[in-house]
Amino acid sequence: MKLLKIISVLFLVLCLSGFSEKKQVPINVQQIPADFYFTIDSDRADGYNSLYNSFYRNYNDGEKTIKVELTKEEKEKIYSYIKKVNFFEMPIEFKAKGIIEIKTPSFKEVIVVYANGKKSFVSYNDGYTNDLNDKNAKPFLDLYKMIWDILYNKKEIEELPKSDCRYGHE
């Protein structure tokens, strides 16, 4: 009888401890919204639209568009960074205040992000800025560089002839 009580208590303790354990669910760092896509434009010669997987490059005799798809991992990396830098809280344009350094040629760098029914447009003009503006724009510029680094490593883009457009002293 005593053995039966010990076995019953032991069984009860094991059952209760099994129910109290939290099940480990894999954590998805950033769930990409179904409506997520972005466009990026270099204002030099290149642009990309992730909705249509379209990369375009300008040439003196017109524009060439090719299909370039991002992998799921690349999209997750980009979306995760967009969330990390609070892209939707950034200003529409990073504008320098105070003493401004002007350079030519200058280019406007633009990213537009669509997600969760929202659209955010952010730009930066590299020819009309100063150190403080560059510091404020760093998260944007890092995102901009990351996206272009991903795209320029795509075989389809590497095989595309460089643009023959020239800008000022470039």
N, C-alpha and C positions, 0 to 999 in steps of 0.2 A: 504494500500500500504506500509506504514511504517512497519507494522507488518510482511509483506511478505519479506521486505528487511532484517529485523532482523533475521527472521527464515532462510533466504538464507545465510546470513553471518555466523550465528551459525552453520548451516549444513556444510558450506564450511570449517570452522575452525575445526570442528570435523572430517571431512573427511581427511583434511591435517594432523592433528595430528595423525590420525590412520595410515597413510602411513609413517610418519616419525619415528614411534616407531620401535625400533630394536627388531626383534623376538629373543627370548631367545632360543638358541640351547644348549642342554646339552653338556658339554665339557667332552670328553673322555680323561682322564689323559694321558694315553699312549696307542695308538692303537697298538696292538700286530701284528707284521708282519706275514703273512701267512707262511713264511719259518722259523719262530722262533722255535728253540729248543736248548737244552743244554745237556752237559754231565758233571757229577761231579764224582770225584774219590777221595777216602780218603787215598789211598795207604796203608791202613791197611787191610781192608777186604771188604769194601762196595763200590758200584758204582751205578750210575743211568744214564739212557739215556732217556730223555723226548720224543724223537722222537718215540721210540718204547715202551715207558712206561715200561721200563725194569729196575728192581732193581736186582742187583746181590750181593751175599755175598759169600766170599771164606771160605772154610772149609779145614781141613787137607786132607779129602778124595775127594775134588773137589769143584765145584762151584754150587750154587743153584740160579736160576733165577726165579723171580716171576713178574707178571704184577702189576704195581702200577700206577694208573692214577692220575694226578693232576687236581684239579678243575679249572675252568676258572678263578676264583678269585685268586687262588694260582699262576697260570701262570702270571696273570696281576701283582700281587704283586712282583714276581721275576723279570719280565721284567721291571717294573717301577723302581725297585732298580738298575737293570743293567744300565738303562739309567741315573739314578741319579748319580751313581758313575763313569760314563764315562768308562765303562768296556772296550770298544773298543780302548780306549786311554791308557790302562794300559800296563806295560811292559810284555813281554813274561814270564819273571821270575823275582821275587823280589829277588835281590841279595844284601847281606849285604856287606858294605865296612867298612874298619877300623878294630877295634877289634871285633872279632867274637866269639860268644858263641857257642860251639859245644856240642850237647847232643845226647845220644843214648838211646833208639832207636830214629831215626828221621824218619819223614814221609813227603812225598811230597803231598801237597794239590793242586788239579788241577780242573779248570773249563774251559770248551770249550763252547763258545756261537756261534750260527749260527743265523744271522738275516739280512734281507735286502741284501741278496747275499754276505754277509761278514762272515768270520770265525775269531774268536779271541781265542787264547790259552793263559791262564795265570796260573802260578804256584808259589808256595811258599814252601820252605823247612824249616820246623820248627826246624830242628836240626842244622842249619847252618845260624844263624841270630844274630841280636843285636837289641837294643831298637829302634834305628833310622829306621832300616828296618821294624821292627814290626809296627812302627808308619806310615811309608809309605804304608805298606800293609794293614792297618786297614780297608779301604773300601772293599778290596777283602776278607779279613777274615770275615768281617761282612756279606757279601753276602754268603760266604761259609757256615757260621753258620746258616744263615736264611734258606737256602735251606735244609740243613740237619735237622734243627728243623722241617720244614714242612714235610719232608719225614719220619722222625722217629716218628711222630705222626700219621702216617697212620696205620690203624688196621692190614693190611696185613704184614707190616714190624714188628710191635710190636709182632705179633704171630710167627714170624720166630725165630728159635733158634739162640742164639748168636754164633758168630764165635768161633771155638776152636783153631784158629791160635794164636800162641804166638810170640811176637816180643821182643827179648832182655830181658830187666828187667820188662817188662809190667806185 
